[in-house]
Amino acid sequence: MAAALALAARGRGRTAPNPNVGCLIVRDGRVVGRGWTQPDGRPHAEAMALAEAGDATRGAAVYVTLEPCAHASPRGPACSDLLVAAKPARVVAALIDPDKRTAGEGFARLRAAGIEVRQDMLAAEAQRSMAGFLTRQALGRPHVTLKLALSLDGMIARADGESQWITGAAARAHVHLERSRHEAILVGRGTWEADQPRLDVRLAGLEDRSPQRVLLSSRGDEAREAIVISAPREIGTLAGVDHLFVEGGAQTASAFLAEGLVDRILLYRAPILIGAGKPALGDIGLGALADAHGRWKLTDSRMLGIDRLEVYERA
């Protein structure tokens, strides 16, 4: 299942509105088929793995990160039907599909055909892997990652606005990798006008994964080559966006936190002190210090060159 999750990661940020699923088919201790959801959602992971495995699927074990779909689509057959026809001995899935068109029907169809079904293997890891799809299904909006690059004293720029560069090359490259895993990237009007950011992916081989650009602006005007929304809660209207990367600035970051719309924080901390400068955040609506505790949990921490990355998820 861990290998299937690694395959699923290849599709993150490219499969919406479908989930980024991974599938591995194993027979007699040998991998005979691999698949992951392709760009724009088709083929599905199971269809890709079954095509590779062919007749070797009969009697094999299929590991898939999400329950095989059971609903009909003009874009392709249901994966549960494909598996029934291929006759594996068992299907092991990480999660049940929350989509009401499947939601247990895929498992039921497999069991009715005499195929053993196991579920909930590495479920927590699968929830993190498919956070965009699951958040959209549960809350009707994208999964939101907030990126903050700051000094040791919590500043994102000097008082005069100078901010290039607080972090080093390794941290900046990691930001580009993260951009490639999101369908859209959002900044506020101030950052848009002051920095004129490109908001693309500049890593060799990943340039075609540059996300859509989204501008948060209360002016209600238009921006060239960007979608404009007037309030954070409008992110639910962004079509084909299950993963949203929020890059700044401080006012925008604060607005998303105040609305409770941030699911994950990437905090890049540089070993520098700025002193009088521009803080990373403004008012986020905190009523009391006690209310700040218990909201975030650290899920990863690593060095990126001279900088430290800390990853926090909503508790």
Secondary structure as UniProt FT lines:
FT   HELIX           2..9
FT   TURN            10..14
FT   TURN            16..17
FT   STRAND          22..27
FT   TURN            28..29
FT   STRAND          30..36
FT   HELIX           39..41
FT   HELIX           45..53
FT   HELIX           54..57
FT   TURN            58..59
FT   STRAND          61..64
FT   TURN            74..75
FT   HELIX           79..86
FT   STRAND          90..93
FT   TURN            100..104
FT   HELIX           105..112
FT   TURN            113..114
FT   STRAND          116..118
FT   TURN            121..122
FT   HELIX           123..129
FT   HELIX           131..139
FT   STRAND          143..150
FT   TURN            152..153
FT   STRAND          155..158
FT   TURN            159..160
FT   TURN            164..165
FT   HELIX           169..179
FT   TURN            180..181
FT   STRAND          184..188
FT   HELIX           189..195
FT   TURN            204..205
FT   HELIX           207..209
FT   STRAND          212..216
FT   TURN            218..219
FT   TURN            224..225
FT   STRAND          226..229
FT   HELIX           232..237
FT   TURN            239..240
FT   STRAND          243..248
FT   HELIX           250..258
FT   TURN            259..260
FT   STRAND          264..269
FT   STRAND          277..279
FT   HELIX           289..292
FT   TURN            293..294
FT   STRAND          296..304
FT   TURN            305..306
FT   STRAND          307..314
//
